[in-house]
Amino acid sequence: MIKVGIIGSTGYAGGELVRILTGHKNAEIVWYGSRSYIDEKYADVYRNMFQIVDAVCMDDNMEELASQVDAIFTATPQGLCASLVNEDILSKTKIIDLSADFRLKDVSVYEEWYKIGHKAPQFIEEAVYGLCEVNREDVKKARLVANPGCYTTCSILTAYPLAKEGLIDMDTLIIDAKSGTSGAGRGAKLPNLYCEVNENIKAYGVATHRHTPEIEEQLGYASGEKVVLNFTPHLVPMNRGILATEYAKLKKDVTWDEVKAVYDKYYAAERFVRVLDKDVCPETKWVEGSNYVDIGFKIDPRTNRIIMMGAIDNLVKGAAGQAVQNMNLMFGKKESEGLELVPMFP
């Protein structure tokens, strides 16, 4: 069994980690970390875990935790993992960080976009960007994995094959994405109150959202060129889900079948990426509660553009599910173990 500790187990992503890992035949959670609920029963925080989880919440002492577990998930705000990790800890255990602390390879870019100093820049180069469908072999050998962000997972996977094959003009790429409110976390914030969100849709972080450089960096690796793009997120009144709609100029005339063949080249063997049939558009309701990414596209010959669309559950493939997928790879387990989650409907 893989002994697991979770720091930040009472946030939305942390709670989803607990839900997934309780059904994982190769993993056992031995540490439910939560600075806000120390010594409280976990099932009192998340009552869906009544008579399922019989444990109390503990602190975020990573030093002590590292000597007890094989893997640590840090489902915490930016800056915490970097402030706690050190060489001694990494010599004892593997870390899967759900924050942005180790996603960006340029520390100055991280500090510019996140407005905090980086506390452990010495581990940035070593950290593997945990987008399993792209970096699978590197993840298998890693001791520190940077779990991608939710918007970035959806945005990157939707465009990756076309960027990699040079079919789209990267200078023209625009990404419009919409997310449910759980993406903002469980903390009490005025903009996330029911009356503020219900019957409303709004753009936020326009031209400033912190996932922008992450998307640019990863699609830059794919395309082999520097990528600068517009990314605009929107908040919509639903609990879960992200829908990304992406627009780019085509570099040459292509048919639907030719583009589908490109997607199939990269994703046909991928368990959790579903490229949809012609004229079928992704919808968040068809991936809810699952680790799937649904991708569709439409060619617009009038404008010589392609419209790429992707949908994920932001808490599963966009956070906890992907983290467990990374754990499975790191420990040589079946990649889909614990993640055979049929999407919920309605």
Salt bridges, closest charged atoms under 4 A:
GLU16 OE2 - ARG19 NH2 2.76
GLU16 OE2 - ARG240 NH1 2.94
GLU28 OE1 - LYS3 NZ 3.35
ASP44 OD1 - ARG47 NH1 3.87
ASP60 OD2 - ARG35 NH2 2.42
GLU87 OE1 - ARG143 NH2 2.89
ASP88 OD2 - LYS92 NZ 3.23
GLU126 OE2 - ARG143 NE 2.40
GLU133 OE2 - LYS317 NZ 2.96
GLU137 OE2 - LYS140 NZ 3.15
GLU165 OE2 - LYS265 NZ 2.89
ASP176 OD1 - LYS178 NZ 2.48
ASP176 OD1 - HIS234 ND1 3.78
GLU214 OE1 - ARG103 NH1 3.21
ASP264 OD2 - LYS260 NZ 2.88
GLU270 OE1 - ARG136 NH2 2.66
ASP279 OD1 - LYS298 NZ 2.81
GLU283 OE1 - LYS285 NZ 3.82
ASP294 OD1 - ARG274 NE 2.68
ASP313 OD2 - ARG240 NH1 2.99
GLU335 OE1 - ARG136 NE 2.80
GLU340 OE1 - ARG271 NH2 2.32
